């Protein structure tokens, strides 16, 4: 059996913690649909506050998962889109999203994983 190395675990745990924060999945899902302005994200993500949306976008930008582009118009427009690492993360999360949807379906509710 392979052991878990101390240098990989913090990186993996940090990623899980970031992705597991409230609304992060919704922001990533919206970003996966293309470049958007702040108000478009807010309209797409039912129930998110401006403060939390702003916070998540800043966190994802700092992590290199979202790119922020300033368009010099009057008024200035700011668009957010997935960075290449963000797209790779979304691609990596797709099987988990499919698994969770299958699990939460009528047949999947309450099922326990088995080795068979």
C-alpha beads as a LAMMPS data file, in Angstrom:
LAMMPS data file: protein, C-alpha beads

116 atoms
115 bonds

1 atom types
1 bond types

-500.0 500.0 xlo xhi
-500.0 500.0 ylo yhi
-500.0 500.0 zlo zhi

Masses

1 110.0

Atoms # bond

1 1 1 0.000 0.000 0.000
2 1 1 1.275 3.478 -0.876
3 1 1 1.750 5.879 1.987
4 1 1 0.571 9.475 2.046
5 1 1 3.512 11.862 2.012
6 1 1 3.539 14.811 4.385
7 1 1 4.321 17.238 1.540
8 1 1 1.252 16.216 -0.525
9 1 1 -1.296 16.097 2.250
10 1 1 -1.360 19.851 3.099
11 1 1 -1.766 20.766 -0.573
12 1 1 -4.592 18.276 -1.058
13 1 1 -6.284 19.263 2.196
14 1 1 -5.977 22.945 1.297
15 1 1 -7.632 22.316 -2.050
16 1 1 -10.454 20.356 -0.432
17 1 1 -10.953 23.107 2.141
18 1 1 -11.125 25.804 -0.530
19 1 1 -13.494 23.840 -2.782
20 1 1 -15.631 22.882 0.199
21 1 1 -16.323 26.462 1.255
22 1 1 -19.894 27.592 0.876
23 1 1 -20.695 28.842 -2.644
24 1 1 -17.282 27.968 -4.139
25 1 1 -18.734 25.127 -6.188
26 1 1 -21.489 27.373 -7.522
27 1 1 -19.004 30.092 -8.475
28 1 1 -16.796 27.552 -10.263
29 1 1 -19.821 26.097 -12.033
30 1 1 -20.913 29.557 -13.210
31 1 1 -17.371 30.404 -14.327
32 1 1 -17.220 27.153 -16.301
33 1 1 -20.037 28.517 -18.456
34 1 1 -17.892 31.417 -19.671
35 1 1 -16.590 34.864 -18.745
36 1 1 -19.057 36.798 -16.631
37 1 1 -19.499 40.120 -14.909
38 1 1 -20.165 40.288 -11.175
39 1 1 -23.890 40.915 -11.624
40 1 1 -24.206 37.925 -13.948
41 1 1 -22.666 35.655 -11.312
42 1 1 -25.043 37.077 -8.714
43 1 1 -28.029 36.430 -10.998
44 1 1 -26.886 32.863 -11.746
45 1 1 -26.202 31.873 -8.134
46 1 1 -29.480 32.049 -6.280
47 1 1 -29.087 33.146 -2.659
48 1 1 -25.453 34.317 -2.636
49 1 1 -24.790 37.706 -1.073
50 1 1 -22.655 40.347 -2.772
51 1 1 -20.139 40.111 0.068
52 1 1 -19.727 36.338 -0.228
53 1 1 -19.568 36.408 -4.020
54 1 1 -16.878 39.082 -3.884
55 1 1 -14.964 37.112 -1.265
56 1 1 -15.111 33.842 -3.244
57 1 1 -14.046 35.534 -6.480
58 1 1 -11.065 37.133 -4.690
59 1 1 -10.080 33.809 -3.081
60 1 1 -10.317 31.942 -6.367
61 1 1 -8.352 34.680 -8.140
62 1 1 -5.635 34.590 -5.452
63 1 1 -5.452 30.806 -5.864
64 1 1 -4.953 31.221 -9.623
65 1 1 -8.250 29.543 -10.508
66 1 1 -10.139 32.617 -11.740
67 1 1 -8.789 35.392 -13.934
68 1 1 -10.048 38.940 -13.524
69 1 1 -10.018 41.115 -16.638
70 1 1 -10.571 44.884 -16.554
71 1 1 -12.099 46.238 -19.748
72 1 1 -11.328 49.962 -20.076
73 1 1 -14.758 51.256 -21.073
74 1 1 -16.966 53.887 -19.505
75 1 1 -17.967 52.660 -17.028
76 1 1 -15.171 50.158 -16.490
77 1 1 -16.231 46.537 -16.936
78 1 1 -14.698 43.679 -14.990
79 1 1 -15.069 40.084 -16.155
80 1 1 -14.160 36.901 -14.349
81 1 1 -13.370 33.643 -16.094
82 1 1 -11.741 30.334 -15.309
83 1 1 -7.964 30.275 -15.525
84 1 1 -6.392 27.116 -16.993
85 1 1 -5.882 25.700 -13.472
86 1 1 -9.521 26.499 -12.678
87 1 1 -10.663 24.622 -15.770
88 1 1 -8.485 21.670 -14.743
89 1 1 -10.063 21.740 -11.273
90 1 1 -13.584 21.853 -12.720
91 1 1 -12.699 18.887 -14.945
92 1 1 -11.352 17.015 -11.915
93 1 1 -14.530 17.769 -9.939
94 1 1 -16.933 16.563 -12.648
95 1 1 -16.773 12.884 -11.594
96 1 1 -17.441 13.927 -7.983
97 1 1 -20.429 16.024 -9.091
98 1 1 -21.778 13.115 -11.129
99 1 1 -21.261 10.758 -8.201
100 1 1 -23.080 13.093 -5.813
101 1 1 -26.004 13.529 -8.209
102 1 1 -26.272 9.766 -8.647
103 1 1 -26.058 9.251 -4.903
104 1 1 -28.731 11.845 -4.126
105 1 1 -31.151 10.410 -6.692
106 1 1 -34.077 8.205 -5.651
107 1 1 -32.040 5.006 -5.889
108 1 1 -28.857 6.539 -4.492
109 1 1 -30.235 8.158 -1.358
110 1 1 -28.683 6.637 1.737
111 1 1 -26.552 4.127 -0.145
112 1 1 -23.246 3.090 1.300
113 1 1 -20.198 2.449 -0.878
114 1 1 -19.232 -1.177 -1.201
115 1 1 -16.345 -2.979 -2.811
116 1 1 -18.611 -5.045 -5.087

Bonds

1 1 1 2
2 1 2 3
3 1 3 4
4 1 4 5
5 1 5 6
6 1 6 7
7 1 7 8
8 1 8 9
9 1 9 10
10 1 10 11
11 1 11 12
12 1 12 13
13 1 13 14
14 1 14 15
15 1 15 16
16 1 16 17
17 1 17 18
18 1 18 19
19 1 19 20
20 1 20 21
21 1 21 22
22 1 22 23
23 1 23 24
24 1 24 25
25 1 25 26
26 1 26 27
27 1 27 28
28 1 28 29
29 1 29 30
30 1 30 31
31 1 31 32
32 1 32 33
33 1 33 34
34 1 34 35
35 1 35 36
36 1 36 37
37 1 37 38
38 1 38 39
39 1 39 40
40 1 40 41
41 1 41 42
42 1 42 43
43 1 43 44
44 1 44 45
45 1 45 46
46 1 46 47
47 1 47 48
48 1 48 49
49 1 49 50
50 1 50 51
51 1 51 52
52 1 52 53
53 1 53 54
54 1 54 55
55 1 55 56
56 1 56 57
57 1 57 58
58 1 58 59
59 1 59 60
60 1 60 61
61 1 61 62
62 1 62 63
63 1 63 64
64 1 64 65
65 1 65 66
66 1 66 67
67 1 67 68
68 1 68 69
69 1 69 70
70 1 70 71
71 1 71 72
72 1 72 73
73 1 73 74
74 1 74 75
75 1 75 76
76 1 76 77
77 1 77 78
78 1 78 79
79 1 79 80
80 1 80 81
81 1 81 82
82 1 82 83
83 1 83 84
84 1 84 85
85 1 85 86
86 1 86 87
87 1 87 88
88 1 88 89
89 1 89 90
90 1 90 91
91 1 91 92
92 1 92 93
93 1 93 94
94 1 94 95
95 1 95 96
96 1 96 97
97 1 97 98
98 1 98 99
99 1 99 100
100 1 100 101
101 1 101 102
102 1 102 103
103 1 103 104
104 1 104 105
105 1 105 106
106 1 106 107
107 1 107 108
108 1 108 109
109 1 109 110
110 1 110 111
111 1 111 112
112 1 112 113
113 1 113 114
114 1 114 115
115 1 115 116
